[in-house]
Amino acid sequence: MDAEKYIKGLRDKLVDSKNWKSITISRVWTNKFPSDAGVYAFKEKGKIVYVGETGNLRGRMNDLLDSRHHTIRRTIGERLFSKIKGFKKATNKAKFPNHIEKRVNKHICNNLKIAHLPVPLGRKELEEFIESEIPKELRLNKRGKRKKK
Protein backbone atom coordinates (compact mmCIF):
# COMPACT_ATOMS: atom_id res chain seq x y z
CA MET A 1 0.00 0.00 0.00
CA ASP A 2 1.40 3.40 -0.85
CA ALA A 3 1.66 6.22 1.71
CA GLU A 4 -1.14 8.34 0.23
CA LYS A 5 -3.62 5.45 0.33
CA TYR A 6 -2.56 4.70 3.91
CA ILE A 7 -3.11 8.31 5.04
CA LYS A 8 -6.45 8.61 3.18
CA GLY A 9 -7.59 5.32 4.74
CA LEU A 10 -6.72 6.62 8.22
CA ARG A 11 -8.53 9.89 7.50
CA ASP A 12 -11.64 8.00 6.40
CA LYS A 13 -11.58 5.92 9.62
CA LEU A 14 -11.13 9.00 11.81
CA VAL A 15 -13.86 11.12 10.23
CA ASP A 16 -16.40 8.28 9.92
CA SER A 17 -19.69 9.52 11.37
CA LYS A 18 -19.87 6.79 14.04
CA ASN A 19 -16.62 8.00 15.64
CA TRP A 20 -17.85 11.46 16.72
CA LYS A 21 -18.62 11.73 20.43
CA SER A 22 -19.84 14.42 22.80
CA ILE A 23 -17.35 16.08 25.11
CA THR A 24 -17.59 16.29 28.88
CA ILE A 25 -14.94 18.37 30.60
CA SER A 26 -13.97 15.91 33.33
CA ARG A 27 -11.30 13.39 34.33
CA VAL A 28 -13.88 10.61 34.05
CA TRP A 29 -14.37 11.54 30.38
CA THR A 30 -10.63 11.77 29.64
CA ASN A 31 -9.98 8.39 31.25
CA LYS A 32 -12.16 6.76 28.56
CA PHE A 33 -9.45 7.50 25.98
CA PRO A 34 -6.66 5.02 25.30
CA SER A 35 -3.11 5.97 26.19
CA ASP A 36 -2.08 5.16 22.61
CA ALA A 37 -0.43 7.55 20.19
CA GLY A 38 -2.97 8.92 17.75
CA VAL A 39 -4.81 11.68 15.96
CA TYR A 40 -7.92 13.50 17.16
CA ALA A 41 -10.25 16.01 15.55
CA PHE A 42 -12.96 18.41 16.68
CA LYS A 43 -16.09 19.14 14.71
CA GLU A 44 -18.39 22.15 15.10
CA LYS A 45 -21.67 22.54 13.19
CA GLY A 46 -20.82 19.43 11.19
CA LYS A 47 -17.43 20.72 10.01
CA ILE A 48 -13.96 19.73 11.20
CA VAL A 49 -12.39 22.78 12.86
CA TYR A 50 -9.31 21.31 14.54
CA VAL A 51 -7.04 18.32 14.15
CA GLY A 52 -4.12 17.33 16.35
CA GLU A 53 -1.69 14.48 16.84
CA THR A 54 -0.25 13.21 20.08
CA GLY A 55 1.90 10.51 21.58
CA ASN A 56 -0.80 9.83 24.20
CA LEU A 57 -4.49 10.43 23.47
CA ARG A 58 -5.58 10.22 27.13
CA GLY A 59 -2.88 12.65 28.22
CA ARG A 60 -3.82 15.08 25.47
CA MET A 61 -7.50 14.95 26.45
CA ASN A 62 -6.43 15.77 30.01
CA ASP A 63 -4.69 18.81 28.51
CA LEU A 64 -8.06 19.86 27.07
CA LEU A 65 -9.26 20.49 30.64
CA ASP A 66 -6.86 23.42 31.10
CA SER A 67 -6.42 26.53 28.94
CA ARG A 68 -2.70 26.58 29.76
CA HIS A 69 -2.27 23.25 28.01
CA HIS A 70 -4.42 23.27 24.88
CA THR A 71 -4.51 25.85 22.11
CA ILE A 72 -8.12 25.07 21.13
CA ARG A 73 -9.27 26.40 24.50
CA ARG A 74 -7.24 29.58 24.12
CA THR A 75 -8.48 30.09 20.55
CA ILE A 76 -12.14 29.63 21.55
CA GLY A 77 -11.72 31.99 24.50
CA GLU A 78 -10.06 34.70 22.41
CA ARG A 79 -12.44 34.44 19.45
CA LEU A 80 -15.69 34.23 21.37
CA PHE A 81 -15.21 35.88 24.74
CA SER A 82 -12.52 38.57 24.43
CA LYS A 83 -15.10 41.39 24.58
CA ILE A 84 -16.49 40.24 27.94
CA LYS A 85 -15.65 42.41 30.94
CA GLY A 86 -12.69 41.04 32.88
CA PHE A 87 -11.29 39.05 29.95
CA LYS A 88 -7.57 38.34 30.21
CA LYS A 89 -5.75 36.34 27.58
CA ALA A 90 -4.73 32.81 28.56
CA THR A 91 -1.18 31.68 27.93
CA ASN A 92 0.80 28.53 28.55
CA LYS A 93 1.43 29.98 32.05
CA ALA A 94 -1.96 31.49 32.97
CA LYS A 95 -5.58 30.41 32.53
CA PHE A 96 -8.42 32.68 31.55
CA PRO A 97 -10.30 34.24 34.49
CA ASN A 98 -12.83 31.77 35.95
CA HIS A 99 -15.88 33.35 34.30
CA ILE A 100 -14.19 32.94 30.88
CA GLU A 101 -13.02 29.38 31.65
CA LYS A 102 -16.64 28.43 32.42
CA ARG A 103 -17.80 29.87 29.09
CA VAL A 104 -15.05 28.02 27.22
CA ASN A 105 -16.03 24.75 28.93
CA LYS A 106 -19.70 25.31 28.10
CA HIS A 107 -18.90 26.12 24.47
CA ILE A 108 -16.75 23.00 24.08
CA CYS A 109 -19.36 20.72 25.67
CA ASN A 110 -22.34 22.22 23.82
CA ASN A 111 -20.82 22.85 20.38
CA LEU A 112 -17.94 20.49 19.69
CA LYS A 113 -17.76 16.78 18.97
CA ILE A 114 -14.55 14.76 19.02
CA ALA A 115 -13.22 11.76 17.12
CA HIS A 116 -9.95 10.00 17.76
CA LEU A 117 -7.97 7.21 16.20
CA PRO A 118 -4.93 5.37 17.52
CA VAL A 119 -2.23 5.80 14.86
CA PRO A 120 1.18 4.32 15.60
CA LEU A 121 2.78 5.50 12.35
CA GLY A 122 2.06 8.58 10.25
CA ARG A 123 0.35 10.77 12.87
CA LYS A 124 1.91 14.03 11.71
CA GLU A 125 1.20 13.25 8.06
CA LEU A 126 -2.44 12.44 8.86
CA GLU A 127 -2.81 15.62 10.92
CA GLU A 128 -1.39 17.76 8.12
CA PHE A 129 -3.51 16.01 5.47
CA ILE A 130 -6.77 16.61 7.35
CA GLU A 131 -5.75 20.15 8.33
CA SER A 132 -5.16 20.98 4.66
CA GLU A 133 -8.83 20.10 4.01
CA ILE A 134 -10.16 22.51 6.65
CA PRO A 135 -11.04 25.95 5.25
CA LYS A 136 -8.79 28.53 6.95
CA GLU A 137 -11.74 30.54 8.29
CA LEU A 138 -12.97 27.47 10.21
CA ARG A 139 -9.64 26.36 11.68
CA LEU A 140 -9.13 26.53 15.40
CA ASN A 141 -5.54 25.29 14.98
CA LYS A 142 -2.86 27.87 15.60
CA ARG A 143 0.46 26.82 14.17
CA GLY A 144 3.30 27.83 16.39
CA LYS A 145 6.44 25.84 17.05
CA ARG A 146 5.90 23.18 14.39
CA LYS A 147 5.52 25.10 11.16
CA LYS A 148 5.73 23.30 7.86
CA LYS A 149 9.06 23.61 6.08
HELIX and SHEET records of a PDB file:
HELIX    1   1 ALA A    3  VAL A   15  1                                  13    
HELIX    2   2 SER A   17  ASN A   19  5                                   3    
HELIX    3   3 ARG A   27  THR A   30  1                                   4    
HELIX    4   4 LEU A   57  ASP A   63  1                                   7    
HELIX    5   5 THR A   71  PHE A   81  1                                  11    
HELIX    6   6 ASN A   98  ASN A  111  1                                  14    
HELIX    7   7 ARG A  123  GLU A  133  1                                  11    
SHEET    1   A 4 LYS A  21  SER A  22  0                                        
SHEET    2   A 4 LEU A 112  PRO A 118 -1                                        
SHEET    3   A 4 GLY A  38  GLU A  44 -1                                        
SHEET    4   A 4 LYS A  47  THR A  54 -1                                        
END                                                                             
